[in-house]
């Protein structure tokens, strides 16, 4: 017996919603060096530690916490304002004491020009179909184009738990996408729990010889109340910015 028409409508709506949601966006995305910790010690591992191997002067090295699913992304520099560079890395797995180690993986990571790719160590463990963190896509209106937009590839999404103190940041990639999931003051922590964050988005784009600054503020914009395990999101959606600089009007 076929489902009644109302049920068919429900199935169709669910299918349409699913089309726009992809597990490739799980965690903060299939971006940077990403995956899950080794299964044999999954319950013991609390942190991953990224270090260049062999090390070079000024090479990145920092901890990131592992979430409740055992998943992680090594994508941003510790302060969130840039991306880890292409390099050979060693990813260590540490216990809660940041002393006990549970092995490592060696990775040859090559980022593309827009930092929109990644290197999978192991597939994410049971990832949600939505990205985690405070995430969104930033677009910019192109000067003199009547409202036509382009991905803002040089914006920083910043969050302030205390008004005026925008400590927590993430840079947009070549698609205009960013996710603030980790603490950009202490790289071994997640974005701190806060009932509310103020939001700022800022960045400059160059169009030929024209430089246009874009700036957006929204007070009390983000509710960030993650459960234990930090498998949690706040979706900013797509935010379109317009520059107020002379000559940069759309």
C-alpha positions in Angstrom: 0.0 0.0 0.0 1.7 3.3 -1.0 2.1 6.1 1.6 -0.7 8.8 1.7 0.0 12.1 -0.2 0.9 14.0 2.9 3.6 11.5 3.8 4.9 11.7 0.2 5.1 15.5 0.7 7.0 15.0 3.9 9.5 12.7 2.2 10.0 15.2 -0.6 10.7 18.0 1.8 13.2 15.9 3.7 14.9 14.9 0.5 15.2 18.6 -0.6 16.6 19.6 2.8 19.1 16.7 2.6 20.4 17.9 -0.8 21.7 21.1 0.8 23.4 19.3 3.7 26.5 17.3 3.2 28.6 15.2 5.6 31.7 16.8 3.9 30.9 19.8 6.1 31.1 17.8 9.3 33.4 18.9 12.0 34.4 22.3 10.6 34.7 20.7 7.1 37.0 18.4 5.2 39.6 21.1 5.6 43.2 21.2 6.6 44.4 18.1 8.3 41.4 16.4 9.7 39.8 13.1 10.9 39.4 11.1 14.0 41.9 9.8 16.5 43.2 6.1 16.4 40.4 3.8 17.4 42.7 1.7 19.7 43.1 4.6 22.2 40.1 6.8 21.3 38.9 6.9 24.9 42.3 8.0 26.2 43.1 10.7 23.7 42.1 14.3 24.5 44.3 16.3 22.3 46.1 16.3 19.0 49.4 18.1 18.6 50.6 19.4 15.3 54.3 19.9 14.6 56.3 20.3 11.4 58.5 17.2 10.7 61.3 17.9 10.3 60.8 21.2 12.2 61.8 24.5 10.5 62.3 28.0 11.9 58.9 29.5 12.6 57.0 26.3 11.8 53.6 25.9 13.5 53.2 23.7 16.5 50.2 23.7 18.7 47.6 21.5 20.5 43.9 21.2 19.5 41.3 19.5 21.7 39.4 16.4 20.4 35.7 16.6 20.5 33.3 14.0 22.0 33.3 12.1 18.7 37.0 11.8 18.7 37.2 14.2 15.7 39.5 17.1 15.0 40.6 19.7 12.4 44.0 21.2 12.1 43.2 24.0 9.7 43.8 27.4 11.3 46.9 28.9 12.9 46.5 29.1 16.7 45.1 32.7 16.6 42.6 31.9 13.8 43.8 34.6 11.5 45.5 32.4 8.9 45.7 28.8 7.8 48.4 26.3 8.5 50.9 26.3 5.5 51.7 23.4 3.2 54.3 21.3 4.9 55.2 17.8 6.2 53.7 17.4 9.6 53.6 14.9 12.4 50.3 14.7 14.3 50.7 13.4 17.8 47.9 12.1 20.0 48.0 13.0 23.7 46.0 12.1 26.8 44.4 14.6 29.1 47.7 15.3 30.9 49.3 16.5 27.6 52.2 14.2 28.5 51.1 10.7 27.7 51.2 10.0 24.0 49.3 7.4 22.0 51.2 7.4 18.7 51.3 9.7 15.7 50.6 10.1 12.0 52.9 11.6 9.5 51.2 13.8 6.9 52.3 15.6 3.7 49.9 18.4 3.5 49.5 20.6 0.4 46.9 23.4 0.7 45.4 24.8 -2.5 45.3 28.5 -3.3 42.0 29.0 -1.6 42.6 26.7 1.4 39.5 24.8 0.4 41.0 21.3 0.5 42.2 18.9 3.1 44.1 15.8 4.0 42.1 13.0 5.8 44.0 11.0 8.3 41.0 8.8 9.1 37.3 9.4 8.3 35.4 11.4 10.9 33.7 9.3 13.5 29.9 9.5 13.1 29.9 13.2 12.1 26.8 15.3 12.2 25.6 16.5 8.7 26.1 20.1 9.7 29.4 21.9 10.4 30.4 22.5 14.0 31.4 25.8 15.5 30.1 29.3 14.7 30.2 29.0 11.0 29.0 30.9 7.9 29.8 32.2 4.4 30.8 35.8 3.8 30.1 37.5 0.5 31.1 41.0 -0.6 29.3 43.3 -3.1 31.6 44.2 -6.0 32.1 47.9 -6.6 30.1 49.2 -9.6 28.4 45.9 -10.3 24.9 46.7 -9.2 24.8 44.3 -6.2 26.7 41.4 -7.8 28.7 39.5 -5.1 31.8 37.5 -4.7 33.2 35.4 -1.9 35.0 37.5 0.6 38.2 35.6 0.7 40.0 38.0 3.2 37.5 38.4 6.0 37.9 37.6 9.6 34.9 36.5 11.7 35.5 37.7 15.3 33.5 37.0 18.4 33.5 39.0 21.7 32.1 37.6 25.0 33.1 40.9 26.6 32.0 44.0 24.5 34.8 45.3 22.4 37.2 42.4 23.1 37.0 40.3 19.9 39.4 37.5 21.0 38.0 34.6 19.1 38.6 34.6 15.3 38.6 32.6 12.1 39.6 33.7 8.6 37.4 33.0 5.5 38.7 30.7 2.9 38.4 30.9 -0.9 34.7 30.1 -0.7 34.1 32.8 1.9 33.6 30.1 4.5 34.9 30.2 8.1 34.2 28.4 11.4 35.1 29.6 14.9 35.3 26.3 16.8 38.6 26.5 18.6 39.8 29.0 21.1 42.1 31.4 19.3 43.6 32.6 22.6 44.4 29.1 24.0 44.7 26.6 21.1 44.2 23.6 23.3 40.6 24.6 24.1 37.3 25.0 22.2 35.5 28.3 21.8 34.5 29.0 25.4 30.9 28.5 26.5 29.0 31.8 26.4 25.4 32.7 26.6 26.0 35.4 24.0 28.7 36.7 21.7 29.0 39.9 19.8 29.9 39.4 16.1 32.3 41.4 13.9 33.3 40.6 10.3 36.0 42.7 8.7 38.4 42.5 5.8 39.8 44.3 2.7 39.4 43.2 -0.9 41.2 44.6 -3.9 39.5 45.1 -7.2 42.2 46.2 -9.7 43.7 49.3 -8.1 40.7 49.8 -5.8 40.9 48.7 -2.2 37.6 48.3 -0.4 37.2 47.8 3.4 34.2 45.8 4.6 32.9 45.9 8.1 29.9 44.4 9.9 28.9 44.4 13.5 26.0 42.6 15.3 25.8 42.8 19.1 24.4 39.8 21.0 24.4 37.9 17.7 25.5 34.4 18.7 24.2 32.0 21.3 26.9 29.5 22.1 25.9 26.9 24.7 27.7 23.7 23.7 27.1 20.5 25.6 29.9 18.3 26.9 31.8 17.0 23.9 31.4 20.2 21.9 29.5 18.7 19.0 27.6 21.9 18.5 27.0 24.6 15.9 25.7 28.1 15.4 24.9 28.8 11.8 25.4 32.4 10.7 24.2 31.5 7.2 25.3 33.7 4.3 26.2 37.3 5.2 26.6 39.8 2.4 28.7 42.9 3.1 28.8 46.3 1.4 31.8 48.6 1.6 31.2 52.2 2.6 34.6 53.4 1.2 34.5 56.1 -1.6 34.4 54.4 -5.0 33.4 51.1 -3.6 29.6 51.4 -3.9 27.9 48.5 -5.7 
